[in-house]
Amino acid sequence: MLPDLAAAVLLIGLTAYAVLGGADFGAGFWDLTAGGAERGARVRGMIKRSMGPVWEANHVWLIFVLVIMWTCFPQAFGPVMETLYVPLFLAAVGIILRGAAFALRGEAATISEARALGATFALSSVLTPFFLGAAVGAVASGQVPLDGSAGAFSSWTNATSLLAGALAVLNGAYLAAVFLAADAARSGFDDLAEAFRRRALGAGIATGALAIAGIAIVNSDAPDLYDGLTSGAGLVFVLLSGVAGVATLAMIWTGRFGPARLGSAIAVGSVLVAMALAIEPDFLPGELSLDDAAAGDPTLIATLISVAVGLSLILPSLAYLFRLVLKGRLDQELKPIGAEESPR
């Protein structure tokens, strides 16, 4: 009972990070692909305007996930870190560089500095979710042995892991485009709302197509995971993701961006839930069960109580922050970001 409850808390945190942090990374994807200085200036300006109030809050969930995992599931935390230290280290470096570049971008003294910081922010926004997704894919596909004997690169470069990394990038781009379209529409920037609407449709279709094609990849590379995703509770959430994805595309097509935000979050979050249910009752498939991975009852009880107390403080604060953002109370002037800027 306690291990299951702790696992549910871990999954909630991971899903929150996939949705909120994923949208944050996805905004960087659109920064990278916005185009030249003139054509992409307003797109990049909108990204910075929308991300500014929430980009740090979105990554609180990563710390939450790490703390829950090493405290509640220490027997799994060790092998995961020992096996997947390469993608996790690269993701950590990407997060650091991305945050620093985002914070310093507006303080560049020269055009060259501004471009370098912009490139660092954009590239890190794409590579970081890829490495994180590849790590999740490696765990789900049974590439993490209990004794940590897997290769530093072979453990996360199998087909399923690479598929998960690519889907993490596309899911983030999809979420970000939906959220940015909604923000632009609320602010009255009709040209940007339309630009992000097109991006959301394209990213949604691309993500769905890759997910469908990925079924064959998972079947060949990780048959146990495939079986879990195509039967029982795992299949229920796979279908939920598909239905939510199609409904969201319809809402985006008609410009109903408010409900589309919720639909896109359900579509992305359901995938993670499906993967977790697909490997149940294992934590490390074929190596370590959930019960064996868990810490003792006193540790689990103390951690769950601490989580309940902490979330009672954090969730109202985050809800209030997002309410202010969605109501436009924290809006700043849209400042296009391009080569024509005059750095201070």
N, C-alpha and C positions, 0 to 999 in steps of 0.2 A: 504493500500500500504506500509506504513512505517513498520508496524509490520511484514508483509510478508518479506520485505527486511531484517529486523533485524533477523528474523528467518532463512533466507537463510544464512546469515553470521554466525549465531550460528551453523547451520548444517555443513557448510564448515569447521569450526574450529573443530567440533566434529569428522568429517570424517578424517581430517588430523591427529588428535590425535589417532583415531582408527587404522590408517594405520601406521604412523610413530612411535607413542608411542607403538602401539600394536606389531610391529616388535621388538621394543626394549625389551618389556616384554617377547616376544617369545624367544628371544635369551637366557634369563634366564631359560626358560623352558628346552631348550636343554642343558644348563649348568647342570641343576638338573638331567637330564636323560642321561648324557654323559657316565656314567659308572665309573669304578674304576679309581684310580689315574693314572695307566699306560695307560689304554685303552682310557680314556677320556681326557688325558693331552693336546693333540694337538687340540681337539675340543674346549676345554675351552680356550686355547690360541688364537684360531681363533676368538672366540666370543669376547674376550677382545680387540683383535687387531682391529676388524671391528667396534665395538661399541664405542671405545674410542673417536674418533673425533666428534661423533654426538649424544651421549646419552643425553647430557643436552639439546641440541637444540630440540630434539624430544618432550620434555615435555613443551616447550614454549606454545604449543597448549592447554594444560590443563588450564593454567592461562588465556589464551585468552577466552576459553569457559566460565570459571567462571565469568570473568569480564563482558562479553557480557550478560550472563544470569542474574546476579544480577542488572545490570544497565538497560537493555532493557526489562526484564520480571520480575520485582520485585514481582508481585502478585503470580507468580508461584515459584519463588526462595524460598520464605519463607516456603510454605507447603512442598516443596521437601526436604529442609534441616531439617525441623522439623520431617518429617516422616522417611527419609532415613539416619538419622545421624549415625546409627550403621555401615552400609556398607561403607558409605563415610568416616567415621572416621577411620575404619580399612584400607581402601584403602590409606588414607593419611599417616597413620603410616607405611604401607608397602612401600610407595614411599620414605619416609624418611630413613627407615632402608636399603632399597635397594640401594639408592644413596650413603649412608655412607659406606655400605659394599663394593660397587664397587670401591669407591675412596680409601678405606683403604686396600683393599685386597692385593695389592702389597707391602704394608708396614708392613705386619705382622712380628712379631719378632720370632714367633715359628710356628711349623707345626700345633699345636692345634689352634692357633689364625687364621691361614690361612684357616683351615678347617671350623672353626666357621663362619668366614666372608663369605666364599664361600657358606655355607649352608644358611646363612641369605639372601644373594643376590639371590640365586636360589629360595628359598621358597617364598620370597617376590615377585619375578617376576611372580609366578604362582597365588598367593592369591590376589594380587592387581588387576589384570584385571578381576578376577572372581567377586570381590566385585563391581567394577565399572560396569561390565556388568549386574550384578544382579540389580543394581540401575537403569540402563537404562531400563531393562526389567520391573521393577516395575512401572516406569512412563508409558511406552507404554501399559502395560496391565491394566491400570486404578486402580492401588493400592495406589495412592496418593490422599487422600481426601483433599478438600480445607481447612477444619478446623483442619487438622493435627491429627485427632483422631485415625488413624490406629496404630496398635501395632508396637513396635520397631523392632520386628523380623518377625511377620506375613506379614508385608507389602512387604518384599523382599524375602520371602522363598516360595512363590507360585511356581507352576510348570514352568510358563513362565519365571519368574525371574531367577530361577536356570538354566533353559535352556540357557537364554541369558548369564549368567555368564560362563557356560561351553563353549559356542560358542566363547566368548571373549578370553578365554584361548587358544582354538584350532586355532582360526583365527590368533592370535599372533604367535603361533608356526609355522603355515603355512607360514605366511609372512616372519618370521625370517629365516626359512630354505631356502626359495627361495632367499632372499637377501644374505644370507651367502654363498649359493652355487655359486651365481654370483660373489661374492667377491673372493672366493677361486679360482674359475676358472680364473678370471682376473689375480690373483697373481701367477698362475702356480702351485697351490697346488692341484694336480689332485686327490689325495686320499681324501682330505677334500671336494672337489667339489662333488665327488661321494657320500661321506658320507652324505652330506647335501642334495644331490639330492634324495637319498632314503628317508631321513626324510621329505622332501617336498612332495614327492608322498604320503607317509603314512599319513601325517598330512592333506593334501588336501582331500584324500579319506575319512578320519575319519570326517573331518569337513562337507563335503558334506552329508555323511550318517546321521550325527546327525541333520543337518538342515532339511533333508527330513523327518526323524523320528519326528522331532520337530513340523511338520505341524499338526500332530494329537494332540500333546500336546497343542499347541496354540488354536486349534479349540475347545478343551474341556475346557481349562482354561480361555481363553480370546477370546470369539467368535467375539466381535467387532473388535479386532485387526486382527483376522483371515480373517474377511470379507474384511478389508482394504488391506490386503496383497494378496488377491486372486482376486482382481478386480481393474479396473482403473489403475491409475498411479503407485500405489503400486505394482501391478502385473507386470507391465513393468520392474520395477527395480529388482524385484525378478527374473524374467527371465533373465535379463541382468547379474545378479550375477551368475546364473547357467551357462549361456553360457560362460562368462569370466572364471569361475572356470574350466570348461571342457577344454577350449582352453589352459588355463595355464598348466593344467596337461599334455596336449600333448606337449607343449613346454618344460616342465621340463623333460619329458621322452626322448626327443631328444636332451637335453642339451642346449637349446636356452634360457639361463638364463636371458639375457638382456631384451627381450620382456616379459619374464615370470614375471619379477618384476612388470611391468605395469599391466599385466593381473591380477596378484594376488591383487594388490591395487584396481583395478576396482571391482573385485569380492567381496572384503570385504567392500569397501566403499558403494557399491550399496545396501547392506543389511541395513545400517543405513538410507540411503535415502528412501528406501522402507518403513521402520518403521515410519519415519517422515510423509510420504505421507499417510500412512495407518490411522493415527490418526487425520489427517487434517479434519476440521479446528480447532480442539482442541489442546491445549498445555497439559493440564491434562485431559485425556479422561473422559468424563462424568461429569467433574467438572468445567473446566475453558477453555474458548475458547482462541485462540491466541490473538484476539483483546483485550479481557478483561484482559489478563495477561500482556499486554504491558504497558510500561510507556507512559507518555505524548509525544506528537509530538516534543516539544523542546528538551527533553532528547534524543529521538531517533535520531533526526537530528544531535545533537552535537556528539553523540556516533558514528554514522555512518561516520561523517566527520573525527573524530579522528581515526577510524579504517582505513579509506582510506589513511590518512597521515601515520599512523603507518606501515601499510602493504607495502606502497611504499618504506619504509626503510628496513623493516624486510625481505620481500620476496627476493629482490636481494641478500641480505646477506646470507640467507639460501640457495638460488640457487647456489651461488658461493661456499659455504661450501660443498654442496653435489657434485658439479662439481669437486672440488679438491679431494674429497673422491673417486668418481667413476673413476677418472683418475689415482688414486694411488699416488697422490702428498703428501698425509698425511700418507702413509703407514709406519708402524714401523716393526721391526723385529718380526717374529712370535716366541713367547716364550711359550712353553708348560707349562700349569699350572697343577701341580700334587703334590703328596706327596713327590716326590723326590726333590722338590724345596728346596733351602737353603735360608730360609727367612733371611732378613737382620736384 
